[in-house]
Amino acid sequence: MSFEQLAALVTLNVAAALSSPLSILAYLAAGLGISLVVVSAFVKTMIPLRWLAVGSNVGFLIYGALHPAIIPLLIAATLLPINVYRAAEMMRLTRRVTQAQSSSDLSGLWLRPHMKAKRYKAGTTLFHKGDQADRLYLLADGRIELADIGKILEPGKIFGEIAFFSPSRRRTHTARCVENCTILSIDESTVKQLYYQNPSFGFHLIGLVAGRLSQDIERMQNERTAAAAAESVADRN
């Protein structure tokens, strides 16, 4: 094809695109969709990426409906509700994390929508000290005892997160159901997916782990202080 023929073809297509207001709108919508796809290639976080995908889907949907072009129309119509749902889901998680951070809430109730529930009978051992850790847990109702230290966990508390993130991935306590319990759990792959989709989730989870470690350190210091005081009394006697 010669340059003259190519120029004539471009001129013909431009004339066709500008032939009516609907045709102009269709091509503008397609241009918007293409632009948003290009911009999304430079976005690093998932929420803006999802909304850019929503915008590009709308652009291609309008183009497919006005041009008309059935394949772009079907693709955009299929992807649009998926991207809207996923974007809204991520924004809900962001709001939960923000609310938890602002209220210093370490209970983990904001994780509920991403966890699976299971009932356990009283006396059931959920995991033993030294077991491999592949899930973290949230106690929905009932009571859990960390048997080796005699600590009772009340509903609304996350547990098992220390081993979940430790290098050895081994449980540091044995968890036993004191009474019938409903326990929610989340696996490693889901946690990683939430972290990559929403970095603020990861920051809050780090805060949760750090807070629990601080509590454990304080407990051990109190135990040492009490043991030292008992030894001092025994020596005086």
C-alpha positions in Angstrom: 0.0 0.0 0.0 1.4 3.3 -1.0 1.5 6.4 1.2 -1.2 8.1 -0.9 -3.5 5.0 -0.4 -2.8 4.9 3.3 -3.5 8.7 3.7 -6.7 8.2 1.7 -7.8 5.3 4.0 -7.1 7.3 7.1 -9.0 10.3 5.7 -12.0 8.1 4.9 -12.0 6.6 8.4 -11.8 10.0 10.1 -14.6 11.2 7.9 -16.7 8.2 8.9 -15.9 8.8 12.6 -17.0 12.4 12.4 -20.1 11.7 10.3 -22.5 11.9 13.3 -22.6 12.9 16.9 -23.1 9.3 18.0 -20.1 8.2 15.9 -18.0 10.9 17.5 -19.1 9.9 21.0 -18.3 6.2 20.2 -14.8 7.0 19.2 -14.2 9.3 22.1 -15.4 6.6 24.5 -13.0 4.1 22.8 -10.2 6.6 23.1 -11.0 7.0 26.8 -11.0 3.2 27.3 -7.6 2.9 25.6 -6.1 5.8 27.6 -7.2 4.2 30.9 -5.8 0.9 30.0 -2.4 2.6 29.2 -2.5 4.5 32.5 -3.3 1.3 34.5 0.0 -0.2 33.3 1.8 2.4 35.6 -0.4 1.9 38.7 1.1 -0.2 41.5 -1.9 -0.6 43.9 -5.0 -2.6 43.3 -7.8 -0.1 44.2 -6.9 2.5 41.6 -6.2 -0.2 39.1 -9.7 -1.6 39.6 -11.3 1.8 39.1 -9.3 2.4 36.0 -10.5 -0.9 34.7 -14.1 0.2 35.5 -13.5 3.4 33.5 -12.0 1.5 30.5 -14.9 -1.0 30.6 -17.4 1.8 30.5 -15.6 3.4 27.6 -15.5 0.2 25.6 -19.1 -0.5 26.5 -20.3 2.8 25.1 -18.1 2.3 22.0 -19.5 -1.2 21.4 -23.1 -0.1 21.8 -22.8 3.0 19.5 -20.5 1.8 16.8 -21.8 -1.0 17.1 -19.2 -3.7 17.8 -20.5 -6.9 19.4 -17.2 -8.3 20.7 -16.0 -5.2 22.6 -19.5 -4.8 23.9 -19.7 -8.3 25.3 -16.2 -8.2 26.8 -16.9 -4.9 28.5 -20.3 -5.9 29.7 -18.8 -9.0 31.3 -15.9 -7.3 33.0 -17.7 -4.2 34.2 -19.7 -5.8 37.1 -16.7 -7.9 38.2 -14.4 -4.9 38.4 -17.1 -2.8 40.2 -17.7 -5.5 42.7 -14.0 -6.1 43.4 -13.3 -2.4 43.7 -16.2 -1.9 46.1 -15.0 -4.9 48.2 -11.5 -3.5 48.5 -12.8 -0.1 49.5 -15.0 -1.7 52.2 -11.9 -3.5 53.5 -10.0 -0.1 53.5 -12.8 1.5 55.6 -12.7 -1.4 58.1 -8.9 -1.1 58.4 -9.1 2.7 58.9 -11.9 2.4 61.5 -9.9 -0.3 63.3 -6.8 1.8 63.3 -8.6 5.0 64.5 -10.3 3.1 67.4 -7.2 1.0 68.2 -9.3 -2.1 67.6 -7.2 -5.2 67.7 -10.1 -7.6 67.9 -10.0 -8.5 64.2 -13.8 -8.2 63.6 -13.1 -6.4 60.4 -11.6 -9.6 59.0 -14.9 -11.5 59.4 -16.0 -11.2 55.7 -12.8 -12.9 54.6 -12.9 -15.8 57.0 -14.6 -19.2 57.2 -16.6 -20.3 60.3 -16.5 -23.8 61.9 -18.1 -25.1 65.1 -16.0 -27.0 67.7 -17.1 -29.0 70.7 -15.9 -28.3 74.2 -12.6 -30.0 74.9 -11.5 -30.0 71.3 -7.8 -29.1 70.8 -7.5 -26.7 67.9 -3.7 -27.0 67.7 -0.8 -28.2 69.8 2.4 -26.4 70.7 4.9 -27.1 67.9 2.3 -27.7 65.2 2.8 -26.2 61.8 0.9 -22.9 61.5 -1.0 -22.4 58.2 -4.0 -20.4 59.4 -4.9 -17.6 61.9 -8.1 -17.6 63.9 -10.8 -15.4 65.2 -13.0 -16.6 68.1 -16.6 -15.7 67.3 -18.2 -17.2 70.4 -17.3 -19.5 73.2 -13.9 -19.5 75.1 -10.5 -20.7 74.1 -7.7 -21.6 76.6 -4.1 -21.4 75.8 -3.4 -24.5 77.9 0.3 -24.1 78.6 0.0 -20.6 80.1 -3.6 -20.8 81.4 -4.8 -17.8 79.5 -8.5 -17.7 78.5 -9.5 -15.9 75.2 -12.9 -14.3 75.0 -15.0 -13.8 71.8 -13.8 -11.3 69.3 -10.1 -12.1 69.7 -7.7 -13.1 67.0 -5.2 -15.8 68.0 -2.5 -17.9 66.3 -1.1 -14.9 64.5 2.4 -15.0 66.1 3.3 -18.5 64.7 1.6 -17.6 61.4 4.2 -14.9 60.8 7.2 -16.4 62.7 10.2 -17.8 60.7 9.7 -21.3 62.1 5.9 -21.3 61.5 5.4 -23.3 64.6 2.7 -22.9 67.2 4.0 -21.4 70.5 0.9 -22.5 72.6 -1.7 -25.2 72.7 -5.2 -24.0 72.1 -8.2 -25.9 73.5 -11.9 -25.2 73.5 -13.2 -24.6 77.0 -16.7 -24.7 75.8 -18.5 -25.1 72.5 -17.0 -22.5 70.1 -17.5 -20.9 66.7 -14.1 -20.2 65.3 -13.4 -18.3 62.1 -10.1 -18.9 60.2 -8.2 -17.4 57.3 -5.5 -19.2 55.3 -2.1 -17.9 54.2 -3.0 -17.4 50.5 -6.0 -15.2 51.4 -4.0 -13.1 53.8 -1.4 -12.5 51.1 -4.0 -11.6 48.5 -5.6 -9.1 50.9 -2.1 -7.7 51.7 -1.2 -7.2 48.0 -4.6 -5.7 47.2 -4.6 -3.3 50.1 -1.3 -2.4 51.8 -3.1 -0.7 54.7 -4.4 -4.2 55.6 -0.8 -5.4 56.0 0.1 -2.4 58.2 -2.8 -3.1 60.5 -2.0 -6.8 60.7 1.6 -5.8 61.6 0.2 -3.6 64.4 -1.9 -6.5 65.6 1.2 -8.8 65.8 3.3 -6.2 67.4 0.6 -5.5 70.0 0.3 -9.2 70.9 4.1 -9.5 71.2 4.1 -6.6 73.5 1.5 -8.2 75.7 3.5 -11.5 75.8 6.7 -9.6 76.8 4.8 -7.7 79.5 3.3 -11.0 80.8 6.8 -12.7 80.9 8.3 -9.6 82.7 5.5 -9.8 85.3 6.1 -13.5 85.8 9.8 -12.9 86.3 9.1 -10.1 88.7 6.7 -12.3 90.7 9.2 -15.2 90.7 12.0 -12.9 91.9 9.7 -11.6 94.7 8.8 -15.2 95.7 12.5 -16.1 95.8 13.3 -13.1 97.9 10.6 -14.0 100.4 11.8 -17.6 100.5 15.4 -16.4 101.2 14.3 -14.2 104.1 12.4 -17.1 105.6 
